[in-house]
């Protein structure tokens, strides 16, 4: 078994409330990613994106990692890891610096971003991401890439995503107990948007809604950049719980019934359809009408969609998302969910599946793999950036040595 690092590989680990997914991708010479290993295990010890039993999480992660390693025939050493939960928060900030040279350099860009993110952050929180939105040079606004432009002073507007330090430490600790290191912590919805959104949608304005089992993660883009992020601590598990209580069936059977037979819009269900519902305590299974199941599911989906609508309205960007909403995650797959969402939001809604993957693409072309695929894309871009920084540092070092040699100081 070879080490992943030796084969230019990137590993995405998505620890969700109901499922842990590991994807191993090989970064090809053309920059594309080929998925060569897939591992999935039921998540235990997680609740609403947070760890509530460390040992159970470690066991789930180990199972998913081992399955992916076996398929890819390599040993994983480090991963790009997702994080979610109600503790995630965002803020838009700005910073300003004078331009040192005749034109803007990378150092100026780094300095203005540093100035923008140097806002007081509570001691118990940490910064996850600092994402530039736009630059302003003197009176010229909405500049995407300022390098090479002339001016006297430059301002940067950035989107900062923060998380609770303890929450981050716990999920990282679970991974480290599997003898793995974490390359980077990535907000789940940011990873998902990397895998399912198109550049046209981001430019036009779009809301990415990742509906998982424990949380609903939201990213809103306008003008090609991220403007708002949020986490709603309610999702698919509420639907499963409703089914279990009303149909008096164990949670694992309720989940199976939801996945196989549930419909988010009761008018789409034929009243003659029947389903088998397992009972508790060894009692015989019962036959139930499928439209009764839809009557249980629809109000809960309506509640979830209304929470999402309220969050989008609260962001003040509801009038700017012309491309509508992209629904991804396990809850988005339910029959009738897209149609019902269009009814509630009064705008276009589509199901978001991971785009443009090579290799084992049939395995991952599913909304439930959106975050894991996004982690691969994020990781590949991060590795490329690190390599570029390394090579530019080497070039600068060689240049300095050459100048010293010409001066006779070598």
Beta strands, then each sheet from edge to edge (+ up, - down):
strand 1: 2-3
strand 2: 9-15
strand 3: 19-27
strand 4: 33-42
strand 5: 46-47
strand 6: 50-51
strand 7: 74-75
strand 8: 78-83
strand 9: 89-98
strand 10: 125-137
strand 11: 140-143
strand 12: 153-164
strand 13: 181-187
strand 14: 206-211
strand 15: 216-222
strand 16: 225-232
strand 17: 274-277
strand 18: 286-289
strand 19: 325-328
strand 20: 349-351
strand 21: 358-359
sheet 1: 1+ 7+
sheet 2: 13+ 8+ 2+ 3- 4+ 21+
sheet 3: 5+ 6-
sheet 4: 9+ 12- 10+ 11-
sheet 5: 16+ 15- 14+ 19+ 20+
sheet 6: 17+ 18-
end
